Amino acid sequence: MNTIGFFTQRRTDERSTSKGFNWRYVTVVMCILGAVLTGLVLQMWRWQVNSHAYYDDLAKAQYLVNERLPTSRGTICAADGSVLAVDEPVWGVYASVSSDVRERERVDLQRDTFIYTVSQILTLDPEKVDKQLTADFRYVPLKHEVSVDDKRALEDAGLLGLYFVEEEKRIYPQGQLAAQLIGFVGRNDNGEAVGNYGLEGYYAGDLLGMEGYSYEEKDSRGNVILTGEYDPVYPRSGKNIVLTLEPAMQSRVETSLAKSVKAYKAKSGSAIVMDPRTGAILVMATFPTYNPGYYWKEENADVFRNRAISDVYEYGSVNKALTISMALEEGAITPKTVCHDKTGSMQLYDQTIYTWDKMPDGDLLPKDILKYSNNVCAAETGLKVGIERFYSYLEKFGIGNFVGIGLQDEATSYLAPLEKWTKLDLAVSSFGQSISATPLQIISAISTIANDGVRMRPYIVQKIYDESEEITIQPEAIGRVVSEETAQEVQGMMEVVVREGEAKWWFDQVKMYSIAGKTGTAQIPYKDKAGYYDDKTNVTFVGFSPVHDAKMIMIVRLEEPKTDTFSASTAVPAWIDIYKEIVLDLGIAPES
């Protein structure tokens, strides 16, 4: 064997093998390193660019604490400054424990004491609290709106794992007073406080203001790092609202209205007292009522509605005062025009219009049409005005137009389009049938006559303010509807209604005062077919005082009284009872 040749060949093979192995090894390693580096670059791109915000928030969550800085809702006050709605400081109570083993052990040692003490002070079910505090619980809300006294009692107990957060509770110091006008603050499905109905609902955003938040950097033990990041958003308190409402009168009206609703066995009642010279609402009352501080106790949500602004109904003969005003203003009649009612009825197309008792009233002047509340002559008067002019006047008086008083549940009536009106529509609307409005719209319309022909916009809020801004609402004239001469002529006719009309016996109780007004008795239409109930009515009386230069106008409406179906024997005495209660507040002197 050639030994030298063997080793030479072996070294040659090893070099060849070694050279081939190193090349493949380097290639594989380079590919792996390239793939890893590429993956790292892509992941870093995802972390630092695409998901930067997410991971930034995640990191901050480990050392920053986001705390809510509560704000107080604005206060609602009456015209005399008395508080109707205000926030009261209360506390939310919750149990919380970190994942630290030693802390959880300390909390577990006093578990029974914790449950017993919290349940006793907060009047909670101990079994429910026990179920909430599971072995691995981190945060458990126990109760909202805890009083300051109860919070102090819990603090004195020295319980570990018990914490408090400042909250606000809406309270209503006057109880039921003006409940439907004010509304209430309840909670939605997420437990958030939300304004409902009335002022609380309509001005929810203004009253609430804006909550604040703070972001504080803390160490692992929860201590604030004074040099750390601090990024507060300061809270802004809600705006305060001052009303035109006179609370003393409001209270007396509510009491008197409740008595009348019960006495005449009506389903409901509503009343509004307004200054016709400015449009300021002095009283707005509804019965049945409720306490907004305990709204959750009410089984029927219908009690929350402010019927004075939300109920649209046919208001009947009150509209005759508007019809006479239109006709006088248009020159279609004069105060001396005579209407001849010989049969107590009139035929129009295939329909017959009757007087309320189906008896003729004879020859009637315009004042007598109002005095006897004659449907036939009111219809004839409306027909003299004509469809287009009558419709135009209704709109000027505000019938069918949204008032916009600033309360959440305000509704408006509906006027069929002018092109759909017929002479029959005109005739029946002249005496208030087949035409509807809310009590607010009706008092606004009749106040035009009381205010010498100028209609003022009704308003209930006179000032909205906070620490940086104040808005004062001034009386606003919507426009002149009829002349001063026409308005004063109708004022005198409406005084005749009071002194000589069907309810004159009731008005003898206040004969020393100057009063003008008009009754309205309207049958209630069927809901599912044409026609009206024979035994169901809505009764209304609108009156103002004094007759000339009126300082007040008031509407009283009773829904479906059962003792009698006529306004002269229900709405009128209810109106008089209220008037006697508030006439001194209004500064109206008796005539000598």
Secondary structure, 3 states (H helix, E strand, C coil): CCHHHHHHHHHHHHHHHHHHHHHHHHHHHHHHHHHHHHHHHHHHHHHHHHCHHHHHHHHHHHHEEEEEECCCCCCEECCCCCEEEEEEEEEEEEEECCCCHHHHHHHHHCHHHHHHHHHHHHCCCHHHHHHHCCCCCCEEEEEEEECHHHHHHHHHHCCCCEEEEEEEEEECCCCCCCHHHHCEEEECCCCCEEEECHHHHHCHHHHHCECEEEEEEECCCCCECCCCCECCECCECCCEEEECCCHHHHHHHHHHHHHHHHHCCCCEEEEEEECCCCCEEEEEEEECCCCHHHHHHCCCHHHHCCHHHHCCEECHHHHHHHHHHHHHHHCCCCCCCCEEECCCEEEECCEEEECCCCCCCEEECHHHHHHCCCHHHHHHHHHHHCHHHHHHHHHHHCCCCCCCCCCCCCCCCCCCCHHHCCHHHHHHHHCCCCCEECHHHHHHHHHHHHCCCEEECCECEEEEECCCCEEECCCCEEEECCCHHHHHHHHHHHHHHHHHCCCHHHHHHHCCCCCEEEEEEEEEECCCCCCEEEEEEEEEEEEEECCCCCCEEEEEEEECCCCCCCHHHCHHHHHHHHHHHHCCCCCCCCCC
